[in-house]
């Protein structure tokens, strides 16, 4: 069952010219793919680089940054 779901998601993946792996969500929006084992590290890096603003503000700023690099 999990393998079938993975195969369905795999067809939605693509690599941009800059090497970033992305996929299309259900609404056909492009989302950056971050491996599960790196999510905390990426969030910590973004938190440290964007400032110590708390969860909601950091999350909002991350979304803004991602929009700019799409």
PDB file of N, CA, C and O in Angstrom:
ATOM      1  N   UNK A   1       0.820  -1.194   0.000  1.00  0.00           N
ATOM      2  CA  UNK A   1       0.000   0.000   0.000  1.00  0.00           C
ATOM      3  C   UNK A   1       0.869   1.264   0.000  1.00  0.00           C
ATOM      4  O   UNK A   1       0.620   2.176  -0.789  1.00  0.00           O
ATOM      5  N   UNK A   2       1.877   1.333   0.867  1.00  0.00           N
ATOM      6  CA  UNK A   2       2.742   2.506   0.931  1.00  0.00           C
ATOM      7  C   UNK A   2       3.533   2.672  -0.356  1.00  0.00           C
ATOM      8  O   UNK A   2       3.757   3.798  -0.802  1.00  0.00           O
ATOM      9  N   UNK A   3       3.958   1.574  -0.957  1.00  0.00           N
ATOM     10  CA  UNK A   3       4.723   1.641  -2.199  1.00  0.00           C
ATOM     11  C   UNK A   3       3.877   2.234  -3.318  1.00  0.00           C
ATOM     12  O   UNK A   3       4.378   3.032  -4.109  1.00  0.00           O
ATOM     13  N   UNK A   4       2.622   1.862  -3.395  1.00  0.00           N
ATOM     14  CA  UNK A   4       1.740   2.399  -4.428  1.00  0.00           C
ATOM     15  C   UNK A   4       1.570   3.913  -4.258  1.00  0.00           C
ATOM     16  O   UNK A   4       1.610   4.659  -5.237  1.00  0.00           O
ATOM     17  N   UNK A   5       1.381   4.358  -3.022  1.00  0.00           N
ATOM     18  CA  UNK A   5       1.240   5.795  -2.765  1.00  0.00           C
ATOM     19  C   UNK A   5       2.522   6.521  -3.143  1.00  0.00           C
ATOM     20  O   UNK A   5       2.469   7.620  -3.695  1.00  0.00           O
ATOM     21  N   UNK A   6       3.671   5.924  -2.853  1.00  0.00           N
ATOM     22  CA  UNK A   6       4.957   6.514  -3.211  1.00  0.00           C
ATOM     23  C   UNK A   6       5.100   6.633  -4.722  1.00  0.00           C
ATOM     24  O   UNK A   6       5.551   7.663  -5.222  1.00  0.00           O
ATOM     25  N   UNK A   7       4.721   5.595  -5.449  1.00  0.00           N
ATOM     26  CA  UNK A   7       4.812   5.613  -6.911  1.00  0.00           C
ATOM     27  C   UNK A   7       3.939   6.720  -7.499  1.00  0.00           C
ATOM     28  O   UNK A   7       4.329   7.367  -8.471  1.00  0.00           O
ATOM     29  N   UNK A   8       2.764   6.938  -6.916  1.00  0.00           N
ATOM     30  CA  UNK A   8       1.878   7.997  -7.396  1.00  0.00           C
ATOM     31  C   UNK A   8       2.503   9.371  -7.167  1.00  0.00           C
ATOM     32  O   UNK A   8       2.404  10.249  -8.024  1.00  0.00           O
ATOM     33  N   UNK A   9       3.139   9.558  -6.025  1.00  0.00           N
ATOM     34  CA  UNK A   9       3.778  10.836  -5.714  1.00  0.00           C
ATOM     35  C   UNK A   9       5.045  11.047  -6.543  1.00  0.00           C
ATOM     36  O   UNK A   9       5.378  12.177  -6.902  1.00  0.00           O
ATOM     37  N   UNK A  10       5.738   9.971  -6.838  1.00  0.00           N
ATOM     38  CA  UNK A  10       6.988  10.057  -7.591  1.00  0.00           C
ATOM     39  C   UNK A  10       6.781  10.708  -8.954  1.00  0.00           C
ATOM     40  O   UNK A  10       7.645  11.444  -9.430  1.00  0.00           O
ATOM     41  N   UNK A  11       5.653  10.442  -9.573  1.00  0.00           N
ATOM     42  CA  UNK A  11       5.384  11.016 -10.896  1.00  0.00           C
ATOM     43  C   UNK A  11       5.190  12.536 -10.841  1.00  0.00           C
ATOM     44  O   UNK A  11       5.262  13.205 -11.871  1.00  0.00           O
ATOM     45  N   UNK A  12       4.945  13.082  -9.647  1.00  0.00           N
ATOM     46  CA  UNK A  12       4.738  14.518  -9.482  1.00  0.00           C
ATOM     47  C   UNK A  12       6.043  15.266  -9.203  1.00  0.00           C
ATOM     48  O   UNK A  12       6.059  16.497  -9.195  1.00  0.00           O
ATOM     49  N   UNK A  13       7.129  14.538  -8.976  1.00  0.00           N
ATOM     50  CA  UNK A  13       8.409  15.162  -8.638  1.00  0.00           C
ATOM     51  C   UNK A  13       9.138  15.662  -9.875  1.00  0.00           C
ATOM     52  O   UNK A  13       9.039  15.076 -10.953  1.00  0.00           O
ATOM     53  N   UNK A  14       9.868  16.750  -9.703  1.00  0.00           N
ATOM     54  CA  UNK A  14      10.750  17.235 -10.765  1.00  0.00           C
ATOM     55  C   UNK A  14      11.888  18.010 -10.116  1.00  0.00           C
ATOM     56  O   UNK A  14      11.778  18.446  -8.970  1.00  0.00           O
ATOM     57  N   UNK A  15      12.970  18.177 -10.846  1.00  0.00           N
ATOM     58  CA  UNK A  15      14.130  18.907 -10.349  1.00  0.00           C
ATOM     59  C   UNK A  15      14.280  20.185 -11.166  1.00  0.00           C
ATOM     60  O   UNK A  15      14.351  20.153 -12.395  1.00  0.00           O
ATOM     61  N   UNK A  16      14.325  21.309 -10.458  1.00  0.00           N
ATOM     62  CA  UNK A  16      14.503  22.586 -11.142  1.00  0.00           C
ATOM     63  C   UNK A  16      15.940  22.717 -11.626  1.00  0.00           C
ATOM     64  O   UNK A  16      16.800  21.915 -11.263  1.00  0.00           O
ATOM     65  N   UNK A  17      16.193  23.722 -12.438  1.00  0.00           N
ATOM     66  CA  UNK A  17      17.537  23.960 -12.965  1.00  0.00           C
ATOM     67  C   UNK A  17      18.564  24.195 -11.868  1.00  0.00           C
ATOM     68  O   UNK A  17      19.744  23.889 -12.036  1.00  0.00           O
ATOM     69  N   UNK A  18      18.106  24.742 -10.738  1.00  0.00           N
ATOM     70  CA  UNK A  18      19.034  25.003  -9.628  1.00  0.00           C
ATOM     71  C   UNK A  18      19.226  23.791  -8.723  1.00  0.00           C
ATOM     72  O   UNK A  18      19.891  23.890  -7.691  1.00  0.00           O
ATOM     73  N   UNK A  19      18.650  22.643  -9.099  1.00  0.00           N
ATOM     74  CA  UNK A  19      18.846  21.401  -8.357  1.00  0.00           C
ATOM     75  C   UNK A  19      17.855  21.152  -7.238  1.00  0.00           C
ATOM     76  O   UNK A  19      17.954  20.139  -6.545  1.00  0.00           O
ATOM     77  N   UNK A  20      16.898  22.057  -7.045  1.00  0.00           N
ATOM     78  CA  UNK A  20      15.909  21.897  -5.984  1.00  0.00           C
ATOM     79  C   UNK A  20      14.817  20.929  -6.448  1.00  0.00           C
ATOM     80  O   UNK A  20      14.258  21.074  -7.535  1.00  0.00           O
ATOM     81  N   UNK A  21      14.530  19.946  -5.602  1.00  0.00           N
ATOM     82  CA  UNK A  21      13.478  18.966  -5.915  1.00  0.00           C
ATOM     83  C   UNK A  21      12.136  19.558  -5.490  1.00  0.00           C
ATOM     84  O   UNK A  21      11.990  20.064  -4.378  1.00  0.00           O
ATOM     85  N   UNK A  22      11.162  19.485  -6.391  1.00  0.00           N
ATOM     86  CA  UNK A  22       9.832  20.030  -6.128  1.00  0.00           C
ATOM     87  C   UNK A  22       8.770  19.027  -6.565  1.00  0.00           C
ATOM     88  O   UNK A  22       9.070  18.015  -7.199  1.00  0.00           O
ATOM     89  N   UNK A  23       7.528  19.328  -6.213  1.00  0.00           N
ATOM     90  CA  UNK A  23       6.396  18.540  -6.699  1.00  0.00           C
ATOM     91  C   UNK A  23       5.178  19.441  -6.808  1.00  0.00           C
ATOM     92  O   UNK A  23       5.160  20.553  -6.280  1.00  0.00           O
ATOM     93  N   UNK A  24       4.172  18.948  -7.495  1.00  0.00           N
ATOM     94  CA  UNK A  24       2.910  19.666  -7.612  1.00  0.00           C
ATOM     95  C   UNK A  24       1.940  19.124  -6.574  1.00  0.00           C
ATOM     96  O   UNK A  24       1.776  17.911  -6.448  1.00  0.00           O
ATOM     97  N   UNK A  25       1.293  20.026  -5.825  1.00  0.00           N
ATOM     98  CA  UNK A  25       0.306  19.575  -4.855  1.00  0.00           C
ATOM     99  C   UNK A  25      -1.040  19.365  -5.546  1.00  0.00           C
ATOM    100  O   UNK A  25      -1.132  19.449  -6.771  1.00  0.00           O
ATOM    101  N   UNK A  26      -2.079  19.093  -4.764  1.00  0.00           N
ATOM    102  CA  UNK A  26      -3.405  18.797  -5.327  1.00  0.00           C
ATOM    103  C   UNK A  26      -3.995  19.971  -6.100  1.00  0.00           C
ATOM    104  O   UNK A  26      -4.815  19.778  -6.998  1.00  0.00           O
ATOM    105  N   UNK A  27      -3.577  21.191  -5.751  1.00  0.00           N
ATOM    106  CA  UNK A  27      -4.070  22.381  -6.446  1.00  0.00           C
ATOM    107  C   UNK A  27      -3.119  22.829  -7.550  1.00  0.00           C
ATOM    108  O   UNK A  27      -3.256  23.924  -8.094  1.00  0.00           O
ATOM    109  N   UNK A  28      -2.152  21.969  -7.874  1.00  0.00           N
ATOM    110  CA  UNK A  28      -1.167  22.218  -8.923  1.00  0.00           C
ATOM    111  C   UNK A  28      -0.193  23.344  -8.567  1.00  0.00           C
ATOM    112  O   UNK A  28       0.389  23.969  -9.453  1.00  0.00           O
ATOM    113  N   UNK A  29      -0.020  23.600  -7.261  1.00  0.00           N
ATOM    114  CA  UNK A  29       0.991  24.547  -6.797  1.00  0.00           C
ATOM    115  C   UNK A  29       2.325  23.827  -6.687  1.00  0.00           C
ATOM    116  O   UNK A  29       2.367  22.638  -6.373  1.00  0.00           O
ATOM    117  N   UNK A  30       3.407  24.540  -6.943  1.00  0.00           N
ATOM    118  CA  UNK A  30       4.737  23.951  -6.803  1.00  0.00           C
ATOM    119  C   UNK A  30       5.172  24.057  -5.348  1.00  0.00           C
ATOM    120  O   UNK A  30       5.098  25.124  -4.739  1.00  0.00           O
ATOM    121  N   UNK A  31       5.633  22.917  -4.796  1.00  0.00           N
ATOM    122  CA  UNK A  31       6.142  22.894  -3.434  1.00  0.00           C
ATOM    123  C   UNK A  31       7.547  22.309  -3.442  1.00  0.00           C
ATOM    124  O   UNK A  31       7.833  21.349  -4.158  1.00  0.00           O
ATOM    125  N   UNK A  32       8.425  22.908  -2.626  1.00  0.00           N
ATOM    126  CA  UNK A  32       9.784  22.395  -2.479  1.00  0.00           C
ATOM    127  C   UNK A  32       9.747  21.154  -1.599  1.00  0.00           C
ATOM    128  O   UNK A  32       9.055  21.131  -0.580  1.00  0.00           O
ATOM    129  N   UNK A  33      10.484  20.129  -1.987  1.00  0.00           N
ATOM    130  CA  UNK A  33      10.532  18.879  -1.233  1.00  0.00           C
ATOM    131  C   UNK A  33      11.768  18.894  -0.336  1.00  0.00           C
ATOM    132  O   UNK A  33      12.892  19.070  -0.806  1.00  0.00           O
ATOM    133  N   UNK A  34      11.540  18.707   0.950  1.00  0.00           N
ATOM    134  CA  UNK A  34      12.631  18.609   1.917  1.00  0.00           C
ATOM    135  C   UNK A  34      12.559  17.224   2.537  1.00  0.00           C
ATOM    136  O   UNK A  34      11.524  16.855   3.092  1.00  0.00           O
ATOM    137  N   UNK A  35      13.638  16.447   2.454  1.00  0.00           N
ATOM    138  CA  UNK A  35      13.622  15.120   3.073  1.00  0.00           C
ATOM    139  C   UNK A  35      13.266  15.223   4.558  1.00  0.00           C
ATOM    140  O   UNK A  35      13.704  16.140   5.253  1.00  0.00           O
ATOM    141  N   UNK A  36      12.478  14.279   5.024  1.00  0.00           N
ATOM    142  CA  UNK A  36      11.979  14.288   6.402  1.00  0.00           C
ATOM    143  C   UNK A  36      13.106  14.466   7.427  1.00  0.00           C
ATOM    144  O   UNK A  36      12.950  15.182   8.416  1.00  0.00           O
ATOM    145  N   UNK A  37      14.241  13.806   7.177  1.00  0.00           N
ATOM    146  CA  UNK A  37      15.339  13.869   8.149  1.00  0.00           C
ATOM    147  C   UNK A  37      16.037  15.239   8.171  1.00  0.00           C
ATOM    148  O   UNK A  37      16.866  15.486   9.046  1.00  0.00           O
ATOM    149  N   UNK A  38      15.717  16.127   7.226  1.00  0.00           N
ATOM    150  CA  UNK A  38      16.340  17.456   7.193  1.00  0.00           C
ATOM    151  C   UNK A  38      15.392  18.585   7.586  1.00  0.00           C
ATOM    152  O   UNK A  38      15.816  19.737   7.670  1.00  0.00           O
ATOM    153  N   UNK A  39      14.133  18.281   7.825  1.00  0.00           N
ATOM    154  CA  UNK A  39      13.143  19.332   8.095  1.00  0.00           C
ATOM    155  C   UNK A  39      13.525  20.163   9.317  1.00  0.00           C
ATOM    156  O   UNK A  39      13.519  21.392   9.246  1.00  0.00           O
ATOM    157  N   UNK A  40      13.855  19.525  10.424  1.00  0.00           N
ATOM    158  CA  UNK A  40      14.220  20.282  11.623  1.00  0.00           C
ATOM    159  C   UNK A  40      15.444  21.151  11.385  1.00  0.00           C
ATOM    160  O   UNK A  40      15.508  22.292  11.845  1.00  0.00           O
ATOM    161  N   UNK A  41      16.405  20.607  10.670  1.00  0.00           N
ATOM    162  CA  UNK A  41      17.626  21.371  10.380  1.00  0.00           C
ATOM    163  C   UNK A  41      17.311  22.603   9.534  1.00  0.00           C
ATOM    164  O   UNK A  41      17.818  23.692   9.802  1.00  0.00           O
ATOM    165  N   UNK A  42      16.478  22.426   8.519  1.00  0.00           N
ATOM    166  CA  UNK A  42      16.106  23.557   7.655  1.00  0.00           C
ATOM    167  C   UNK A  42      15.342  24.599   8.459  1.00  0.00           C
ATOM    168  O   UNK A  42      15.603  25.795   8.326  1.00  0.00           O
ATOM    169  N   UNK A  43      14.402  24.163   9.292  1.00  0.00           N
ATOM    170  CA  UNK A  43      13.645  25.111  10.113  1.00  0.00           C
ATOM    171  C   UNK A  43      14.555  25.866  11.075  1.00  0.00           C
ATOM    172  O   UNK A  43      14.396  27.073  11.261  1.00  0.00           O
ATOM    173  N   UNK A  44      15.504  25.166  11.684  1.00  0.00           N
ATOM    174  CA  UNK A  44      16.451  25.825  12.587  1.00  0.00           C
ATOM    175  C   UNK A  44      17.295  26.855  11.838  1.00  0.00           C
ATOM    176  O   UNK A  44      17.521  27.960  12.332  1.00  0.00           O
ATOM    177  N   UNK A  45      17.757  26.486  10.648  1.00  0.00           N
ATOM    178  CA  UNK A  45      18.563  27.408   9.851  1.00  0.00           C
ATOM    179  C   UNK A  45      17.761  28.652   9.485  1.00  0.00           C
ATOM    180  O   UNK A  45      18.252  29.775   9.600  1.00  0.00           O
ATOM    181  N   UNK A  46      16.529  28.441   9.044  1.00  0.00           N
ATOM    182  CA  UNK A  46      15.685  29.572   8.666  1.00  0.00           C
ATOM    183  C   UNK A  46      15.393  30.440   9.882  1.00  0.00           C
ATOM    184  O   UNK A  46      15.407  31.667   9.786  1.00  0.00           O
ATOM    185  N   UNK A  47      15.129  29.815  11.022  1.00  0.00           N
ATOM    186  CA  UNK A  47      14.849  30.547  12.251  1.00  0.00           C
ATOM    187  C   UNK A  47      16.052  31.410  12.635  1.00  0.00           C
ATOM    188  O   UNK A  47      15.894  32.571  13.013  1.00  0.00           O
ATOM    189  N   UNK A  48      17.239  30.845  12.539  1.00  0.00           N
ATOM    190  CA  UNK A  48      18.447  31.579  12.908  1.00  0.00           C
ATOM    191  C   UNK A  48      18.765  32.697  11.913  1.00  0.00           C
ATOM    192  O   UNK A  48      19.240  33.762  12.306  1.00  0.00           O
ATOM    193  N   UNK A  49      18.504  32.457  10.636  1.00  0.00           N
ATOM    194  CA  UNK A  49      18.826  33.466   9.621  1.00  0.00           C
ATOM    195  C   UNK A  49      17.779  34.570   9.536  1.00  0.00           C
ATOM    196  O   UNK A  49      18.113  35.720   9.253  1.00  0.00           O
ATOM    197  N   UNK A  50      16.520  34.231   9.777  1.00  0.00           N
ATOM    198  CA  UNK A  50      15.450  35.221   9.661  1.00  0.00           C
ATOM    199  C   UNK A  50      15.216  35.986  10.960  1.00  0.00           C
ATOM    200  O   UNK A  50      14.542  37.016  10.971  1.00  0.00           O
ATOM    201  N   UNK A  51      15.767  35.485  12.033  1.00  0.00           N
ATOM    202  CA  UNK A  51      15.576  36.133  13.332  1.00  0.00           C
ATOM    203  C   UNK A  51      14.763  35.245  14.252  1.00  0.00           C
ATOM    204  O   UNK A  51      14.052  34.348  13.798  1.00  0.00           O
ATOM    205  N   UNK A  52      14.867  35.492  15.510  1.00  0.00           N
ATOM    206  CA  UNK A  52      14.174  34.686  16.517  1.00  0.00           C
ATOM    207  C   UNK A  52      12.808  35.303  16.793  1.00  0.00           C
ATOM    208  O   UNK A  52      12.617  36.037  17.763  1.00  0.00           O
ATOM    209  N   UNK A  53      11.870  34.985  15.914  1.00  0.00           N
ATOM    210  CA  UNK A  53      10.575  35.660  15.922  1.00  0.00           C
ATOM    211  C   UNK A  53       9.436  34.839  16.518  1.00  0.00           C
ATOM    212  O   UNK A  53       8.327  35.353  16.662  1.00  0.00           O
ATOM    213  N   UNK A  54       9.678  33.598  16.862  1.00  0.00           N
ATOM    214  CA  UNK A  54       8.596  32.724  17.289  1.00  0.00           C
ATOM    215  C   UNK A  54       8.088  31.911  16.119  1.00  0.00           C
ATOM    216  O   UNK A  54       8.403  32.199  14.964  1.00  0.00           O
ATOM    217  N   UNK A  55       7.300  30.894  16.423  1.00  0.00           N
ATOM    218  CA  UNK A  55       6.877  29.937  15.399  1.00  0.00           C
ATOM    219  C   UNK A  55       6.057  30.570  14.280  1.00  0.00           C
ATOM    220  O   UNK A  55       6.373  30.389  13.104  1.00  0.00           O
ATOM    221  N   UNK A  56       5.008  31.311  14.633  1.00  0.00           N
ATOM    222  CA  UNK A  56       4.101  31.850  13.607  1.00  0.00           C
ATOM    223  C   UNK A  56       4.809  32.826  12.668  1.00  0.00           C
ATOM    224  O   UNK A  56       4.662  32.736  11.449  1.00  0.00           O
ATOM    225  N   UNK A  57       5.575  33.754  13.232  1.00  0.00           N
ATOM    226  CA  UNK A  57       6.260  34.741  12.393  1.00  0.00           C
ATOM    227  C   UNK A  57       7.343  34.082  11.546  1.00  0.00           C
ATOM    228  O   UNK A  57       7.514  34.431  10.378  1.00  0.00           O
ATOM    229  N   UNK A  58       8.078  33.130  12.129  1.00  0.00           N
ATOM    230  CA  UNK A  58       9.110  32.434  11.364  1.00  0.00           C
ATOM    231  C   UNK A  58       8.478  31.659  10.225  1.00  0.00           C
ATOM    232  O   UNK A  58       8.982  31.690   9.102  1.00  0.00           O
ATOM    233  N   UNK A  59       7.377  30.962  10.497  1.00  0.00           N
ATOM    234  CA  UNK A  59       6.672  30.194   9.458  1.00  0.00           C
ATOM    235  C   UNK A  59       6.218  31.108   8.326  1.00  0.00           C
ATOM    236  O   UNK A  59       6.374  30.774   7.152  1.00  0.00           O
ATOM    237  N   UNK A  60       5.662  32.250   8.679  1.00  0.00           N
ATOM    238  CA  UNK A  60       5.198  33.210   7.668  1.00  0.00           C
ATOM    239  C   UNK A  60       6.371  33.726   6.835  1.00  0.00           C
ATOM    240  O   UNK A  60       6.256  33.854   5.616  1.00  0.00           O
ATOM    241  N   UNK A  61       7.489  34.022   7.480  1.00  0.00           N
ATOM    242  CA  UNK A  61       8.663  34.531   6.763  1.00  0.00           C
ATOM    243  C   UNK A  61       9.244  33.461   5.847  1.00  0.00           C
ATOM    244  O   UNK A  61       9.699  33.772   4.746  1.00  0.00           O
ATOM    245  N   UNK A  62       9.234  32.199   6.291  1.00  0.00           N
ATOM    246  CA  UNK A  62       9.715  31.098   5.443  1.00  0.00           C
ATOM    247  C   UNK A  62       8.863  31.017   4.188  1.00  0.00           C
ATOM    248  O   UNK A  62       9.394  30.877   3.087  1.00  0.00           O
ATOM    249  N   UNK A  63       7.552  31.104   4.342  1.00  0.00           N
ATOM    250  CA  UNK A  63       6.654  31.067   3.181  1.00  0.00           C
ATOM    251  C   UNK A  63       6.953  32.199   2.216  1.00  0.00           C
ATOM    252  O   UNK A  63       6.935  32.004   1.001  1.00  0.00           O
ATOM    253  N   UNK A  64       7.227  33.383   2.750  1.00  0.00           N
ATOM    254  CA  UNK A  64       7.574  34.530   1.906  1.00  0.00           C
ATOM    255  C   UNK A  64       8.868  34.287   1.147  1.00  0.00           C
ATOM    256  O   UNK A  64       8.959  34.611  -0.037  1.00  0.00           O
ATOM    257  N   UNK A  65       9.870  33.721   1.812  1.00  0.00           N
ATOM    258  CA  UNK A  65      11.159  33.417   1.177  1.00  0.00           C
ATOM    259  C   UNK A  65      10.956  32.403   0.063  1.00  0.00           C
ATOM    260  O   UNK A  65      11.505  32.559  -1.028  1.00  0.00           O
ATOM    261  N   UNK A  66      10.174  31.369   0.329  1.00  0.00           N
ATOM    262  CA  UNK A  66       9.948  30.310  -0.667  1.00  0.00           C
ATOM    263  C   UNK A  66       9.240  30.899  -1.895  1.00  0.00           C
ATOM    264  O   UNK A  66       9.582  30.541  -3.022  1.00  0.00           O
ATOM    265  N   UNK A  67       8.286  31.772  -1.706  1.00  0.00           N
ATOM    266  CA  UNK A  67       7.583  32.399  -2.832  1.00  0.00           C
ATOM    267  C   UNK A  67       8.561  33.144  -3.739  1.00  0.00           C
ATOM    268  O   UNK A  67       8.422  33.128  -4.962  1.00  0.00           O
ATOM    269  N   UNK A  68       9.542  33.792  -3.131  1.00  0.00           N
ATOM    270  CA  UNK A  68      10.513  34.577  -3.905  1.00  0.00           C
ATOM    271  C   UNK A  68      11.430  33.699  -4.736  1.00  0.00           C
ATOM    272  O   UNK A  68      11.872  34.122  -5.804  1.00  0.00           O
ATOM    273  N   UNK A  69      11.735  32.475  -4.275  1.00  0.00           N
ATOM    274  CA  UNK A  69      12.666  31.625  -5.021  1.00  0.00           C
ATOM    275  C   UNK A  69      11.979  30.741  -6.036  1.00  0.00           C
ATOM    276  O   UNK A  69      12.647  30.043  -6.799  1.00  0.00           O
ATOM    277  N   UNK A  70      10.652  30.755  -6.063  1.00  0.00           N
ATOM    278  CA  UNK A  70       9.937  29.953  -7.065  1.00  0.00           C
ATOM    279  C   UNK A  70      10.083  30.638  -8.380  1.00  0.00           C
ATOM    280  O   UNK A  70       9.566  30.156  -9.388  1.00  0.00           O
TER     281      UNK A  70
END
